[in-house]
Structures are given as structure tokens and as C-alpha cells.
């Protein structure tokens, strides 16, 4: 074998040492879980329609009354902050743009594409269900949301954000922070009188379920991308000899 051939083989082996190793990613149980979550949303929607769209469950009325009785400025202010973060132009344009822009700047183009598709899909599914169910909102409400109480769009956005970022970055602290953020968003929606409990549960299931289902076709690419270095695009990647 010539010296040039040996040198070429060494360069090939060196490059392969830095590439993510092939892996088989299990998609079955995540997809089954996501399908079960969305099926539960459909079941909840059917029950709400059967009971009439403006009739809450008994435990929901009791929980709402308890929250209304505890309303105070020190709780209302952060709840209104969550209201602004989870809806309107902030949640539909500003937050997704910042996340997608950040992912692109830090060399996660597959993560950016995955997040974009998941966010659009979740918003579309949420809107369709709202139109079909047409559930009236609670009466004692402190904000002025759009039509349809079921499912909660704020809760869907929060769960989508938490699940998608957890999948992209694969960090325990991101999952933990995402869960806390989603739960606080759900509680804030009921505290403000914008949603019944079942609305927030339905929204969270939609967001998380859609995030996992959209993840499936991106799973391998996201895994390989996660294994690669992610300096910002203005920093040159080292060239391995």
C-alpha cells in the first residue's frame, strides 16, 4: 500500500472517530404514549360536548371557587405575567422566533425545524378542537382571552415548549424547569378564571403529545445533531487532521 493510501485511511478513521456513532432510537413507546395523550384529549372533548359545553365538572367548580377566594395582588401579578407569556404575539411570534433563532445561531438547524413544525402543529390542533368543542369560559375571569375554553392554548404552548426543548437538549434540568413552568401556567389559567381544570389538562396533553409525535421523524437527526459541537456560527469549528 502506498504512503498516500495509508495517509488517506488514517484521515478517514480520524474523521469517523469524531462522528456520532450509529444508534437505533426507540420510537414505539413514546409514540404510543403521545397517541394515548391525544386520545385522552378527544375523550375529554367528547365528554364535555355530551355534558353540554358550558357545564363544568363538580370538582372544577369547587377548585375554581377556592382559587377565587385566595386571589391577592402578590398572586395576581405573576399570573398576569404568565398570561402575557403564554398567549398573544409573545407566544405565537416573539418566543418561537427567539427559540428558533437561538437554535440556528448555535448550529441546531434540525432542532429549529423540528420546533417550528411542532409549534405550528400544536397551535393548529388546539384551534381546531376549540372550534369543535366551543366550550364557554368561566364567568369570574380577570383577563380577556379569545374564544373557546377547551383546550387551554396557554397550557398547550407551555407543554409544547417544555417537551420540545427537553427533546432537543436532553438535559434533566430543562425537563424539570419545563414541568414547573407548565404546571404554573396551568394553575395561573384557572386562578385568572380563564379555564377550567380540564381545559388546562387537555391543553398540556395536546402540547406534549404533538411534540412527541412530530419528534418521531426527526429523532435520528436530532440525536446526531445533539452529539455534535455547538459553538455559535461566528466561531469556526476545529478541522480534524
C-alpha positions as CSV (number, residue, x, y, z in Angstrom):
1,X,0.0,0.0,0.0
2,X,1.3,3.4,-0.9
3,X,2.1,6.2,1.6
4,X,-0.8,8.3,0.1
5,X,-3.2,5.5,0.6
6,X,-2.2,4.9,4.2
7,X,-2.5,8.6,4.9
8,X,-6.0,8.7,3.4
9,X,-7.1,5.8,5.5
10,X,-5.8,7.4,8.7
11,X,-7.7,10.6,7.9
12,X,-10.9,8.6,7.3
13,X,-10.5,6.8,10.6
14,X,-9.8,10.1,12.4
15,X,-13.0,11.7,11.0
16,X,-15.1,8.7,11.9
17,X,-13.8,8.9,15.5
18,X,-15.4,12.3,15.8
19,X,-18.7,11.5,14.2
20,X,-21.7,10.3,16.3
21,X,-21.9,6.6,16.3
22,X,-24.9,5.0,14.6
23,X,-27.7,4.2,17.0
24,X,-31.2,2.8,16.9
25,X,-33.7,5.1,18.6
26,X,-36.8,3.5,20.1
27,X,-39.9,5.4,18.9
28,X,-42.7,2.9,19.7
29,X,-43.4,3.7,23.3
30,X,-43.0,7.5,23.0
31,X,-45.4,7.4,20.1
32,X,-47.8,5.1,22.0
33,X,-47.7,7.5,25.0
34,X,-48.3,10.5,22.7
35,X,-51.2,8.8,21.0
36,X,-52.7,7.9,24.3
37,X,-52.4,11.6,25.4
38,X,-54.2,12.9,22.3
39,X,-56.8,10.1,22.6
40,X,-57.5,11.3,26.2
41,X,-58.0,14.8,24.8
42,X,-60.5,13.5,22.3
43,X,-62.3,11.6,25.1
44,X,-62.4,14.7,27.3
45,X,-63.8,16.8,24.4
46,X,-66.5,14.2,23.8
47,X,-67.5,14.1,27.5
48,X,-67.6,18.0,27.6
49,X,-69.8,18.0,24.5
50,X,-72.1,15.3,25.9
51,X,-72.4,17.3,29.2
52,X,-73.1,20.5,27.3
53,X,-70.2,22.8,26.5
54,X,-70.9,25.3,29.3
55,X,-71.2,22.8,32.2
56,X,-68.1,22.3,34.3
57,X,-67.4,19.2,36.3
58,X,-68.3,19.5,40.0
59,X,-64.7,19.3,41.3
60,X,-63.8,22.1,38.8
61,X,-66.3,24.5,40.2
62,X,-65.1,23.8,43.7
63,X,-61.4,24.3,42.8
64,X,-62.3,27.5,40.9
65,X,-64.1,28.8,43.9
66,X,-61.2,28.0,46.2
67,X,-58.8,29.8,43.9
68,X,-61.0,32.8,43.5
69,X,-61.2,33.1,47.3
70,X,-57.4,33.3,47.6
71,X,-56.9,36.0,45.0
72,X,-54.4,38.6,46.1
73,X,-52.1,41.1,44.3
74,X,-49.0,39.1,45.0
75,X,-50.6,36.1,43.2
76,X,-52.4,38.1,40.5
77,X,-49.4,39.9,39.2
78,X,-47.3,36.8,38.4
79,X,-50.4,35.1,37.0
80,X,-50.9,38.1,34.6
81,X,-47.2,37.7,33.6
82,X,-47.8,34.1,32.7
83,X,-50.9,35.2,30.8
84,X,-48.8,37.6,28.7
85,X,-46.0,35.0,28.1
86,X,-48.3,32.2,27.1
87,X,-50.6,34.0,24.7
88,X,-50.9,36.7,22.1
89,X,-48.0,37.9,20.0
90,X,-45.4,36.9,22.6
91,X,-46.2,33.2,22.4
92,X,-47.1,33.0,18.7
93,X,-44.3,35.1,17.3
94,X,-41.7,36.5,19.7
95,X,-40.9,33.4,21.8
96,X,-40.8,31.0,18.8
97,X,-38.7,33.4,16.8
98,X,-36.2,33.7,19.7
99,X,-36.0,30.0,20.2
100,X,-35.6,29.2,16.5
101,X,-33.1,32.0,16.0
102,X,-31.1,30.8,19.0
103,X,-31.1,27.2,17.8
104,X,-29.9,28.3,14.3
105,X,-27.2,30.5,15.8
106,X,-25.9,27.6,17.9
107,X,-25.9,25.2,14.9
108,X,-29.0,23.2,15.7
109,X,-30.8,23.6,12.3
110,X,-32.7,20.3,12.7
111,X,-33.8,21.4,16.2
112,X,-35.0,24.7,14.8
113,X,-37.0,22.9,12.0
114,X,-38.5,20.4,14.5
115,X,-39.5,23.2,16.9
116,X,-41.1,25.2,14.1
117,X,-43.2,22.3,12.8
118,X,-44.2,21.2,16.3
119,X,-45.3,24.7,17.4
120,X,-47.4,25.2,14.2
121,X,-49.0,21.7,14.6
122,X,-49.8,22.2,18.2
123,X,-51.4,25.6,17.6
124,X,-53.4,24.2,14.7
125,X,-54.7,21.2,16.7
126,X,-55.6,23.4,19.7
127,X,-57.5,25.9,17.5
128,X,-59.4,23.1,15.7
129,X,-60.5,21.5,19.0
130,X,-61.5,24.9,20.3
131,X,-63.8,25.5,17.3
132,X,-65.3,22.0,17.5
133,X,-66.0,21.9,21.3
134,X,-66.8,25.6,21.6
135,X,-66.8,25.4,25.4
136,X,-67.7,28.6,27.3
137,X,-65.2,30.0,29.7
138,X,-65.8,30.5,33.4
139,X,-67.7,33.6,34.5
140,X,-65.4,35.0,37.1
141,X,-62.5,35.9,34.7
142,X,-59.8,38.5,35.2
143,X,-58.5,38.6,31.6
144,X,-59.9,38.9,28.1
145,X,-58.9,35.7,26.1
146,X,-60.1,34.6,22.7
147,X,-63.0,32.2,22.1
148,X,-63.2,28.6,23.3
149,X,-62.2,27.3,26.7
150,X,-61.2,23.8,25.8
151,X,-58.3,23.1,25.5
152,X,-56.2,25.8,27.0
153,X,-53.9,27.3,24.4
154,X,-51.6,28.7,27.1
155,X,-51.1,25.3,28.6
156,X,-50.6,23.7,25.2
157,X,-47.9,26.3,24.4
158,X,-46.2,25.7,27.7
159,X,-46.2,21.9,27.4
160,X,-45.0,22.1,23.8
161,X,-42.2,24.4,24.8
162,X,-41.1,22.2,27.7
163,X,-41.3,18.9,25.8
164,X,-39.6,20.2,22.6
165,X,-36.7,21.8,24.4
166,X,-36.3,18.8,26.6
167,X,-36.1,16.6,23.5
168,X,-33.7,18.9,21.7
169,X,-31.2,19.5,24.6
170,X,-31.6,16.2,26.5
171,X,-30.9,17.9,29.9
172,X,-32.6,16.9,33.1
173,X,-32.7,20.5,34.4
174,X,-34.5,21.6,31.2
175,X,-37.2,18.8,31.7
176,X,-37.6,19.8,35.4
177,X,-37.8,23.6,34.6
178,X,-40.3,22.8,31.8
179,X,-42.5,20.8,34.0
180,X,-42.6,23.5,36.7
181,X,-43.3,26.1,34.0
182,X,-46.2,24.1,32.6
183,X,-47.8,23.4,35.9
184,X,-47.5,27.1,37.0
185,X,-49.0,28.1,33.6
186,X,-51.9,25.6,34.2
187,X,-52.6,26.9,37.7
188,X,-52.4,30.5,36.5
189,X,-55.1,29.9,33.9
190,X,-57.5,28.6,36.5
191,X,-56.5,31.3,39.0
192,X,-57.4,34.0,36.5
193,X,-60.7,32.3,35.7
194,X,-59.7,31.8,32.0
195,X,-60.1,28.0,32.1
196,X,-61.5,25.1,34.0
197,X,-59.0,22.4,35.2
198,X,-60.0,20.0,32.4
199,X,-59.1,22.8,29.8
200,X,-55.6,23.1,31.2
201,X,-55.1,19.3,31.3
202,X,-56.3,19.0,27.8
203,X,-54.0,21.8,26.6
204,X,-51.0,20.2,28.3
205,X,-51.8,16.8,26.7
206,X,-52.1,18.4,23.3
207,X,-48.8,20.3,23.5
208,X,-46.8,17.3,24.9
209,X,-48.4,14.8,22.6
210,X,-47.9,16.8,19.4
211,X,-44.2,17.5,20.4
212,X,-43.5,13.7,20.7
213,X,-45.4,12.7,17.5
214,X,-43.5,15.4,15.5
215,X,-40.3,14.2,17.1
216,X,-40.5,10.7,15.6
217,X,-39.4,11.5,12.0
218,X,-36.7,13.9,13.4
219,X,-35.4,11.5,16.1
220,X,-32.2,10.3,14.4
221,X,-31.2,13.7,13.0
222,X,-31.8,15.4,16.4
223,X,-29.8,12.7,18.1
224,X,-26.8,13.1,15.7
225,X,-27.1,16.9,15.9
226,X,-27.1,16.7,19.7
227,X,-23.8,14.8,19.7
228,X,-22.0,17.4,17.6
229,X,-20.3,20.5,19.0
230,X,-22.5,23.7,19.0
231,X,-20.4,26.8,19.1
232,X,-22.2,29.9,17.7
233,X,-22.0,30.3,13.9
234,X,-19.4,33.1,14.2
235,X,-16.9,30.7,15.8
236,X,-15.1,28.4,13.5
237,X,-15.3,24.7,14.1
238,X,-11.9,22.9,14.5
239,X,-10.8,20.9,11.5
240,X,-9.6,17.5,12.5
241,X,-6.5,16.4,10.6
